[in-house]
Each structure stands twice: as C-alpha cells, then as structure tokens.
Amino acid sequence: MILKSSLFYFIILLMAFVSCSDGNSLQGDQFYNNKQFEEAITAYSGVLVNDPKNVKALYNRGRSHEELGNLDQAEKDFKSALTIDSKNVQVLMSLSNLYQKKKDNEMALQYANYATEVPGAPAMAYFLKGRAYHLLGNSSNAMIEYNAALKMDDEFSQAYYYRGMLKLATEKNREACADFKLAIALNNSEAKSASAEYCQ
C-alpha cells in the first residue's frame, strides 16, 4: 500500500513537473513572439533548470539572446543544443546566421554546409551557404547555392535579391535587374532600393 501510494505521489509530481516545464516553455514562446526577450530568457531558463537537455528551450533562449545582441550567449546555447541533437537543421542554420553576424564567414559557411547535409534541408540552408560563399568572394559557388535555394522555393525573395547583387558584382546588370524585379514582386524592400539605384 505504501509502495502504491509512493508511486501515485511520484506520478503526480512528474505530471506537475511536465506541466510546469511546458507552461514555462509556452510562456517563453509568448514573450518571444511579443518581443519581450528578457522575459523569454527567464522563462526558458526556468525550463532548463529541471530539463537541461531540452533542445527547444536551449534553441529558443539562444534566439532570444541573439535578438538582444548577446551573440556569445546565443552561440553557447546553440552549441549546447547541437551537442544534444547534432542534426538539428534549425540550430545549424542559426549558427551559420550567427557567425555571419559576427563577421566569421568561414564558420558561417561550415555550419550552413552541415545544414545542407541533413536530409530534407530547407531552401534557407542553401541560401545561407550561398551567402557565406558570396561574402567570402567565391562567386561561382555562391551562384550554385542561390540557384539551389530558388529551385526549392521559387518565392524566396532574399535569394533573388542576393543573387541579383551577385550578378551586379559580376557585371550581369540586366540579369541582376530581372532578379530584383522578382524580389520586388515578393515585397523585398532591399531589392526595391537596389533596383532604384542600378536599374534606371
């Protein structure tokens, strides 16, 4: 009887713990969506106290740090998430984007490449790889990756814009303007500015 009571008590505690963790995580998501990043960090940290291997909470806390400009703390959270789930394409892409912000384009390329190696990787992974090549001055490989991204998603405005900028740099002005036009049709404001400057 005591054993059954103890087991029942343990199950109740476990359910309370899971409910509490989920509640903190959902609260963190709400804070994040409302751009209350400090509060989101506190909520996700609450989840991680009891569940330190929660990849979602680590990733989301990292994104919150990134939004606040705490790039080193974001990097730490992303890498912690990656040690738990090494094939998490979202984390790999976020690390690539983070290193681009830190002006470390070699590392940005490395993590984008890891992301494209994950089966079912999205167009964004190829775009990030293309952007890293672009920033490293490797135009031919950048073009290959931008084309791959657009083959997967023909409404990817950023990829049209960046491919247009790459074409502009390689003196393919007419093709660049065609890409800007496609990006503008998808409401890309950067392409609108580029078109006004280079395509008149």
N, C-alpha and C positions, 0 to 999 in steps of 0.2 A: 504493500500500500504506500509506504514511504517512497519507494522507488518510482511508483506510478505518479505520485504527487510531485516528486522532484522532476520527473520527465515532463510533466504537464507544465510546471513552472518554467523549465528551460525553454520549452516551445513557445510559451507566451513571451518570454524575454527576447527570444530570437525574432519573433514576429514584430515585437516593438522596435527592435534594433533595425530590422529591414525597413519598417515603415518610417522610422526616424531618418535613416540614411536616404531613402527615396524622397522623403519630404525636403530634406536639405538640398538634395540634388535638383529637385523641381523648383525649389525656391531660388537656387543659384541660377537656373535657366531663366527664370522670370527676371531676376536682377540683370542678368546679362542682356536679355532682349530689351530691357528698359535703359540700357547703357549705364547701369549702376554697377560699375565694375569692381569697386572696392567691396561692396556688399556681396557681390557674386563670389569674390575670392574667399570671403569669410564663410559663406555657405558651403562652397566646395571643400574648403579646409575642414569644415565640420564633418563632412562625409569621409574624408581621408584619415581622420583621427582613428576611426573604427574600421575603415576599409582602405588601407594604404595602397592596395593594388587595383583600385577602381580606375580603370583606364579612362573612362568617360570623364570622371571628376578631375583627374590629372590634366587631361587634354583641355577641358573647359576652363580650368583655373589658369592654365598656360595661356589660353586665348584671352582671358580677362587681363592677365599681366601684360600681354602684348598690346592690347588696346590702350593700356595706361602708359605704354612706353617702357615698361620694365622688361627689356628684351632678355637680359641674363636670367631673370627668374622664369620667364616664359620658356627659354631654352632648357632650363633644368627640368621643368615639368614635362615638356615634350619628350625629352630624353628618358625620363623616368617611365613615361607611358610606353615608350618604344622598347624598353628592357622587358616589359611585360607582354607586349604584343608587337613583335618585330616587323610584322607585315601589315600593320595598320596604315593604309594608304593616306588617310586623313592626317595622321600625325606626321608621316613622311613629307607630305606636301606642305604642311605648316612649318616644318623645319626648313624646307627649301625657301619658302617665302620669308621666314625669319632671317635666314642668313643673307638673303638679298637685301633686306632692310639694314643688316649690319655691314653691308658692302663686302661680304665674303662670297664672291660669286663662284669660286671653286667648290665651296661647301654647298652652296645653293644647287649647283649642278649635281653634286654627288647624291644629295637626298632626293632631288627630282628624278634622277636616274633610278634610284631604288624604288621610287613610287611607280615608275613606268614598268618595272619588272614584276609588279604584283598583278596577277591575273585579274582582268576586268578593270584595270586602272582607268579613271575617267579622263576626259579631254584636258582637264585642268592640269593633270600631271605632265602631259606632253607640252602644254603651253609653258609651264614653269621651267621645264627642261630647255625649251626653245629660248625663253627669256634669259636664262643663265648663259647659254651659248652666245646669245646676242650681246649681252653685257661683257662677255669675255672676248668679243671681237671675232667669233667664229661664225661668219655669216651663212656659210653653206649648211652647217649642221643646224643652226637656228631655223633656217627656212624649212628644212626637213621636219623639224618638230612642230613648227607652227602649222605646216600643211597637215601633219598627222592630227593635230588638235582639231582643225577645221573639218577634216574628213569625218571625225567622230561627232562633231557638233557644228553644223553649218550656221548656227545662230550665236556663235561665240564672239561677241563684239570686241573684246580685248585682243583676241588673237588676230582679228582683221586689222585692228589699229596697230599692233606691234609689227605685224607682217608688213603693213604699209610703211611704217617707219624704217624697217629694214630695207625695203625696196627703194625708199627715198635715199638711204645712205649708199646704196649700190647703183644710184643714178637710173633707176627704173621708175621715173616720175609718173608716167601715165598709169602704170600698174599700181603704183602706190596710191594714186588718187582714186582708182577703182576700189581699192581696199578701204580707203577712208569713207567712200560713199556707202559701202556695205555696212561699215561700222556705224555710220550716222543713222542709217535706216533702223539700226538696233539701239538707237538712243545713246550712243557713246559720245560724251561731251568732248573728250580729248581729241577724237577724230574730227569733230566739228571745227575745233581750233586749228588743227593741223591742215585741214582742207582749206580753211580761210587763208592760211599763211602760204601754202605751197601749191594750191591747185587753181589759182585765179588766172 
